[in-house]
Amino acid sequence: MKESLGYYSLKQLSSQAETNRFKARVGVFPWNARTIERMWARGEFPQPLLWGGRNVWKKEVINAFSRLIGQGMEPAEAVVQADAAAV
């Protein structure tokens, strides 16, 4: 239960391939930050909270979303279910 308390930043959620300028980073999802932002804009990723001028996501919502996506649910449906599960 303790691992579901807290918040994720976009950097923690996203992954990045290694380039000449950046080291590889593995986040919660295999998507890069821009893909997550696009999914969020389309309603296919949970809405963030604005905290200190930064977007953050509740760990419990992201963990529920990730579990539902892993079960084969469409992202838009998983967002609704994850938000409901976190309430």
Buried (B, 14 or more C-beta within 10 A) or exposed (E): EEEEEEBBBBEBBBBBEEEEEEEEEEBBBEBBBEBBBEBBEEEBBBEBEEEEEEBBBBBBBBBBBBBBBEEEBEBEEBBEBBBEBBE
